[in-house]
Amino acid sequence: MSDVSLLPGQTQCDWEWQDDAACRDLGPNRFFHPAGERGEERDDRDEAAKRVCAVCPVRRACLEHALRTHETFGVWGGLTEDERRELRSARL
């Protein structure tokens, strides 16, 4: 679960990047897999999400948010939870 204590405050400017997100009206199913999904189905879901992220104008802000708040599920900023975990480890 995300560490909500790391979330930015209620300042509007901290969240404005979401208004321009390519995923804004797509719903969560493409970005968050159901519990227990593995193999090709999960890979396909992740790749579909990454295609959306690849053309997103706020990809960097999204990824930084996910890294800062330790988002533990889903594709954020074009990276899966495993890829973000590796990136955080590499930054240490």
Backbone hydrogen bonds, N-H to C=O, Kabsch-Sander energy under -0.5 kcal/mol:
donor,donor_aa,acceptor,acceptor_aa,energy
3,D,69,T,-1.5
4,V,2,S,-1.2
6,L,3,D,-2.2
7,L,4,V,-1.2
14,D,11,T,-1.4
15,W,12,Q,-1.7
16,E,12,Q,-0.9
18,Q,15,W,-1.8
19,D,16,E,-1.6
20,D,17,W,-1.2
21,A,18,Q,-1.2
24,R,21,A,-1.3
26,L,23,C,-2.5
27,G,23,C,-0.6
31,F,28,P,-1.4
32,F,28,P,-2.0
37,E,34,P,-2.1
41,E,38,R,-0.7
42,R,38,R,-0.9
43,D,39,G,-2.6
44,D,40,E,-2.8
45,R,41,E,-2.2
46,D,42,R,-2.8
47,E,43,D,-2.5
48,A,44,D,-2.2
49,A,45,R,-2.2
50,K,46,D,-2.6
51,R,47,E,-1.8
52,V,48,A,-1.3
53,C,49,A,-2.3
54,A,50,K,-2.2
55,V,51,R,-0.6
55,V,52,V,-1.1
56,C,53,C,-1.5
59,R,56,C,-1.2
62,C,58,V,-2.4
63,L,59,R,-2.6
64,E,60,R,-2.7
65,H,61,A,-2.2
66,A,62,C,-2.4
67,L,63,L,-2.5
68,R,64,E,-2.7
69,T,65,H,-2.4
70,H,66,A,-0.5
70,H,67,L,-0.5
71,E,66,A,-2.2
75,V,31,F,-1.8
76,W,74,G,-0.6
76,W,79,L,-2.2
79,L,76,W,-1.8
84,R,80,T,-2.5
85,R,81,E,-2.1
86,E,82,D,-2.1
87,L,83,E,-2.2
88,R,84,R,-2.8
89,S,85,R,-2.1
90,A,86,E,-2.3
91,R,87,L,-1.7
92,L,88,R,-0.9
92,L,89,S,-0.6
